[in-house]
């Protein structure tokens, strides 16, 4: 069964394809399809944004779609950057810009800088709406470490680890990540349909 993953992000696509490997589901990202649909994430929650993306892509292709919205929530920043994680430092900002803004905002606050990644994954096929949520608790550090990963991975250390997500091997990250948690739940729900 073919499912489109509503993302242009190659890193996210690789994670989700790995999760669905060996199942009856074949995942194609928008990147794979050469389509750069840019759905405005105008929702106030991760759930709303995930469904906005899933429904927009379904309307174009008329095949089942999975989508997610995820982000970093930092306790000392009252949950920011939250739904604005991808563009926290402004429109057209880079991952580095976002990381530097977070570190700058935390610089005068005492450690630890507790935080969590949250991922809201959804499936939509025109009538069925299925959802799952995954979290990864941890802390923000005040330096960039590691070359793997993307987004806030270089400044985030998950609880129980001493390395940032960017310092982890892909397989380990894929086992513990918030996205892995939400998409593994979603996969289980889809397999039982």
C-alpha positions as CSV (number, residue, x, y, z in Angstrom):
1,X,0.0,0.0,0.0
2,X,1.5,3.3,-1.1
3,X,1.4,6.2,1.4
4,X,2.7,9.7,0.8
5,X,4.6,11.3,3.7
6,X,3.9,15.0,3.5
7,X,7.4,16.3,3.9
8,X,10.2,17.8,1.8
9,X,12.7,17.1,4.7
10,X,15.1,14.3,3.6
11,X,16.1,13.6,7.2
12,X,12.5,13.1,8.4
13,X,11.7,11.0,5.3
14,X,14.7,8.7,6.0
15,X,13.5,8.2,9.6
16,X,9.9,7.4,8.6
17,X,10.9,5.1,5.7
18,X,13.1,3.2,8.1
19,X,10.2,2.8,10.6
20,X,7.9,1.4,7.9
21,X,10.5,-0.8,6.3
22,X,9.4,-4.5,6.1
23,X,5.7,-3.6,6.4
24,X,3.0,-3.6,3.7
25,X,3.3,0.2,3.5
26,X,5.6,1.9,1.0
27,X,6.4,5.5,2.0
28,X,7.0,8.2,-0.6
29,X,7.9,11.7,0.5
30,X,7.0,14.8,-1.4
31,X,10.7,15.1,-2.0
32,X,10.7,11.7,-3.7
33,X,7.8,12.8,-5.9
34,X,9.5,16.1,-6.9
35,X,6.7,18.1,-5.4
36,X,7.5,21.1,-3.3
37,X,4.0,21.7,-1.9
38,X,4.3,24.2,0.9
39,X,1.3,24.0,3.2
40,X,1.0,26.9,5.5
41,X,1.1,25.7,9.1
42,X,-1.4,28.1,10.4
43,X,-2.7,25.9,13.3
44,X,-2.1,26.7,16.9
45,X,-1.2,23.1,17.8
46,X,1.0,20.3,16.4
47,X,-2.1,18.3,15.8
48,X,-3.8,21.0,13.7
49,X,-0.7,21.5,11.6
50,X,-0.2,17.8,11.0
51,X,-3.8,17.4,9.7
52,X,-3.6,20.6,7.6
53,X,-0.6,19.0,5.8
54,X,-2.2,15.6,5.4
55,X,-5.4,16.9,4.1
56,X,-3.8,19.3,1.6
57,X,-1.6,16.6,0.2
58,X,-4.5,14.1,0.0
59,X,-6.5,16.7,-2.0
60,X,-3.8,16.7,-4.6
61,X,-2.9,13.0,-4.9
62,X,-6.1,11.2,-3.6
63,X,-4.0,8.5,-2.0
64,X,-3.4,7.9,1.8
65,X,-1.1,10.4,3.5
66,X,0.9,10.5,6.7
67,X,2.1,13.8,8.1
68,X,3.6,15.1,11.3
69,X,4.2,18.3,13.0
70,X,6.9,18.3,15.6
71,X,9.0,20.7,17.6
72,X,11.0,21.5,20.6
73,X,9.3,22.7,23.8
74,X,11.6,24.3,26.4
75,X,10.3,24.6,30.0
76,X,12.1,27.8,30.8
77,X,10.7,29.4,27.6
78,X,7.1,28.5,28.4
79,X,7.0,25.8,25.8
80,X,8.7,27.8,23.0
81,X,9.7,27.4,20.3
82,X,6.8,24.9,20.0
83,X,4.8,25.1,16.8
84,X,7.2,27.7,15.6
85,X,10.3,25.4,15.9
86,X,11.1,25.3,12.2
87,X,11.0,29.1,11.8
88,X,11.8,30.3,15.3
89,X,14.5,32.7,14.2
90,X,12.3,34.0,11.3
91,X,11.1,33.0,7.9
92,X,13.8,31.4,5.7
93,X,16.1,30.9,8.8
94,X,18.5,28.0,9.0
95,X,18.8,25.3,11.6
96,X,21.9,27.1,12.9
97,X,19.9,30.4,13.2
98,X,17.3,28.6,15.3
99,X,19.8,26.9,17.6
100,X,21.6,30.2,18.2
101,X,18.4,32.0,19.1
102,X,17.5,29.3,21.6
103,X,20.9,29.3,23.2
104,X,20.8,33.1,23.3
105,X,17.4,33.1,25.1
106,X,18.7,30.5,27.6
107,X,22.1,32.1,28.3
108,X,21.0,34.1,31.3
109,X,18.9,31.3,32.8
110,X,20.2,28.6,35.2
111,X,20.8,25.0,34.0
112,X,19.4,22.5,33.5
113,X,17.4,23.7,30.5
114,X,14.8,21.0,30.5
115,X,12.9,20.4,27.3
116,X,11.2,17.8,25.2
117,X,10.7,17.1,21.6
118,X,7.1,16.4,20.7
119,X,5.8,14.7,17.4
120,X,2.2,14.5,16.4
121,X,1.8,12.0,13.5
122,X,-1.4,11.6,11.6
123,X,-2.8,9.4,8.8
124,X,-5.6,10.6,6.5
125,X,-7.1,8.7,3.5
126,X,-10.2,10.9,2.8
127,X,-12.3,9.4,5.5
128,X,-10.1,7.9,8.2
129,X,-8.2,10.1,10.6
130,X,-5.7,8.3,12.8
131,X,-3.3,10.1,15.1
132,X,-0.4,9.3,17.5
133,X,1.9,11.3,19.8
134,X,5.5,10.8,20.7
135,X,7.7,12.6,23.2
136,X,11.4,12.7,23.9
137,X,12.4,14.4,27.2
138,X,15.8,15.9,27.7
139,X,17.8,19.1,28.1
140,X,19.3,21.8,26.0
141,X,23.1,22.4,26.1
142,X,24.8,25.7,25.3
143,X,27.1,24.4,22.5
144,X,26.6,22.7,19.2
145,X,27.8,19.1,19.2
146,X,27.7,16.5,16.5
147,X,27.3,16.2,12.7
148,X,24.3,13.9,12.3
149,X,20.7,14.9,12.5
150,X,19.0,18.2,11.8
151,X,17.0,20.9,13.5
152,X,17.8,21.2,17.2
153,X,19.6,17.9,17.4
154,X,23.0,19.5,18.0
155,X,21.9,21.1,21.3
156,X,19.5,18.5,22.6
157,X,20.6,15.6,25.0
158,X,17.9,13.1,25.7
159,X,17.3,11.9,29.2
160,X,19.6,8.9,30.0
161,X,22.2,9.9,27.5
162,X,25.4,12.1,27.5
163,X,25.5,12.7,23.8
164,X,23.4,15.0,21.7
165,X,21.1,13.6,19.1
166,X,23.5,14.9,16.4
167,X,26.3,12.7,18.0
168,X,24.2,9.6,17.8
169,X,24.2,7.0,15.1
170,X,21.1,7.0,12.9
171,X,19.8,3.7,14.2
172,X,20.0,4.8,17.8
173,X,18.3,8.1,17.1
174,X,15.6,6.2,15.2
175,X,14.9,4.0,18.2
176,X,14.5,6.8,20.7
177,X,13.2,9.8,18.8
178,X,9.9,11.5,19.4
179,X,9.2,10.9,15.7
180,X,10.0,7.2,16.0
181,X,7.6,7.0,19.0
182,X,4.7,8.7,17.2
183,X,5.2,6.9,13.8
184,X,5.7,3.5,15.5
185,X,2.4,4.0,17.2
186,X,0.8,5.1,14.0
187,X,2.3,2.1,12.2
188,X,0.8,-0.2,14.8
189,X,-2.6,1.4,14.4
190,X,-2.5,1.2,10.6
191,X,-1.4,-2.5,10.7
192,X,-4.5,-3.3,12.7
193,X,-6.9,-1.7,10.2
